[in-house]
Amino acid sequence: MAGRSVTPDPHGEALARVRRYLLEHGASPEEISRAESDGVLDLLVADRALVPAERRYTEGEVEERSGMPVEMARKFWRALGFPAPSPDEAMFTDLDVQALVTINGILSLGVADPESALQLARVIGSSMARIADAEVSPGVLGTAVPGAAEAGDSVEAADVFSQLADQMIPAMGGLLEFAWRRHLQAATRRAMSQRARQAGAQPPLCVGFADMVGFTVLSQQLSEDELAVVVSRFEEVAHYTVTGCGGRLVKMIGDEAMFVTESAISAARISLGLAEAYAEDEMLSDVRVGMAQGPVLVQDGDYYGPVVNLAHAVVGLANPGSVLLSDDFHTALLHEMHPSGGTDGADDGEFAFHPVRPRFVKDLGRVQLWALQRPGTSPPTLEQRVGRRWERLAEVLHDIEELRERGERLITSGLRAAVADEYADEGAEAEPSDAGEAHGGDAERPKLEGPVDGTDRPPPEVDEPT
């Protein structure tokens, strides 16, 4: 009698590894069995790998062990970005108690009052949340796990994560501490350098914004994955250009980048570098860049004040591919280039300026603006800017179309062919006009209106008196 074949369990070895890992990291056999039954082994592995301590303390017990009153502990817990627990829920671990002991120790040193410490906790919580989201996106810890999780394979996801976690978590922790120390060093040096200035004075800074042209239209044509690629590339170019010229990239706000620097020369180099880098990038459209200079309020790693508002307003007035400066920034740049004076800076080797007619800015009144460019170059005309913008958009959409599924492209092509045959059968005229051929199709290009810098705005129409 022939023996009955036995189908091997595809999860046998993986499941054995996961069980062994969980037992080594403090999970009980009962927890493991429940997770297997519920199909959430991957979640249990993540919990044990990242926060291995057992949840055992209520709020009252945490107060006894940390010495921090319950109300204060709740404030710090929420400031760090964690949901408020139920009063009688035993959800705190020894690690949580140790964190509150550390906070108490910092407060006892007298270097920060409770409100300042809470504000710092909010910054830490929001920053760590963003870093964590980035780490579990495709890449780093999320490299192999999302694929298994999307397929509903809890065992496979748990196995992959358990093999990565013990190596990646300590490595990432060390990298975070390294980056924190380097940035803390730079921030401390900047703060110390301000001590020689008048006490309480706001430090003058150059503040800039770079805004990607046509992002709203482009985003409507893209899938989520394609949009993520464009946004990632936009941030990559901004980060490389800003830091390469000695600036600090403060934040990315969708299709906009904010940066600061102490040096007006560095800021001017960053501005022109951004305009040129995006103009040359095959994936992205042009950017507008706006700059202002003056005292700003620095708080929690962000920047506030009228100078920031002015820079943000100026970028909206710039043409695609151009750089506009506030009058104060222009003055600061000239002074930095020529401390002893003696030039108006109209064309000075590295930078060239020309004045733009004053513009009205909401809440700030009329402001004088300056266009910044390389010497020997001139701003593109409106037709050139619109033409380049359409060409760039067409190129980007073409590249994106090449990334789509071949089946979708074939279906689209088939539909177009069917429509063309139908029109041909009906005797419809399909030849382009002479005017369209003579101008390479420009006769059919829609006319767009873009913001102007004052050099190409037509004179306003004035009604003749009757």
C-alpha positions, 0 to 999 in steps of 0.5 A: 500500500502506497504511503500517503504524501504529506504536504510540508507546512510552509510556515514550519521553520519560520513559526519555530523561529518566531516562537523561539524569538518571542520566548527569548524576549519575555513573551509567555507561551499563552501570549504566543498562542493567542497571537497565533490564533488571532493572526497577529504574531507580527504585532507581538514581535514588534511589541517585544522587539521595540518595547520589551518590558512588561506592562505592569504599573498603573498611574499611581504605581508610576508616581510611587516609583518615579516621584513625579505627581500623576498630573505632571506625568500625564502632561509629559506623557501627552506631550511626547505624543502618547494617548492618555491611559485610563487611571486604573489601567496597568499599561506602564513599563519599567522603561516608562518609569525610568523616563519619568525619573530622567525628566525629574532629574533634569528638572531638579538641575534647574536648567529648565522650568516645567513649562519649558520641559513640556515644550521640549517634550512636544518637539521630541515627540513630534520629531520622533514620530516623524522619524519612526514613520520614515523608518517603517516606510519602504526602506530601512525596517520596512523593506521586507515587512510591508510585502508580507503584511500586505499579503496577510502573512503574519508569520512571515512578517513576524519572522522577517521583522525579528531577524531585522530588529535585533540588528537594526534597532541598536544601529538606528539608535546609535545613528540618532544619537550621533546626528543629535549630538552633531546638531546639538553642537551646531545649535549650541555654537550658534546660541553662544555666538549670540551672547556677544550681541545685545541681550534679548535681541532677535538674531537677524537671519536670511529666510528663504522659501522655494515653491515648486511650480505647477505642483497642484496640476501635476499631483492630479495626474499622479498615483500615490506612488508616483507622487511620493517619488516626485515629493522625495526627489523635490526634498532630496534636491532641496536638502542637497542644495541648501546644506551644500551652501551652508544653510539649514533646511527648516522644513518641507511643506508639501511643494515648498521648502523653507531654509535659513542661513546667517550669511546673505551670500550663502543665501543668495548662492542657495537661491540661485542654486535651487532655481538652477537645480530644479530647472535642470532636473528632468523629473521636477518643474521649476521653482520660485524662490523668495528671500528676506532678511531681518530679526526672527523669533527662533522657537522649538526649531522653527522660525517666526515673525514678519521677516518669515511672512515677508519671505513667504509672500515674496516667493508667491510674487516670483516668476517660475525659475526666478529669485526675488529678494526683499529690499532688506535682504538686498541691502544685507547682501551688498553690505556683506559683499562690500563692507566698505561700500562703493558699489550698488551691486548691479553686476558684481561678478557672482551676482547681478540685480535689477529692481522690480517695481514695489508690490503690495503685500497683505499686512506688510504694505508696499515693499521694494523687491529685487530680482537676483540672477547670474551676471550676463543672464537675463530673465526668461520672457513670459512666452519662454517661461510658459513654453518651458513649463509646458514642455517640462510638464509634458516630459514629466507626464511622459516619464510617469506614463512609462512607469504605468502598467503596460496593460493600461497603456495598451488599452489607452492606445487601443481606445485612441485607435478605435476613436481615430478609425471611427472619425476616419470612417465618418470622413472627419477632418483630422489634418492639423492646421497650417498655423499649428504646423508652422509653430510646432503645435504652439497654436494649440497651446493654452495661454497661461498667466503667471506671476510677474516680477514687474519687467513684463507686466503690460500697462493697465488699461485706462478708460478714456474720459467721456 
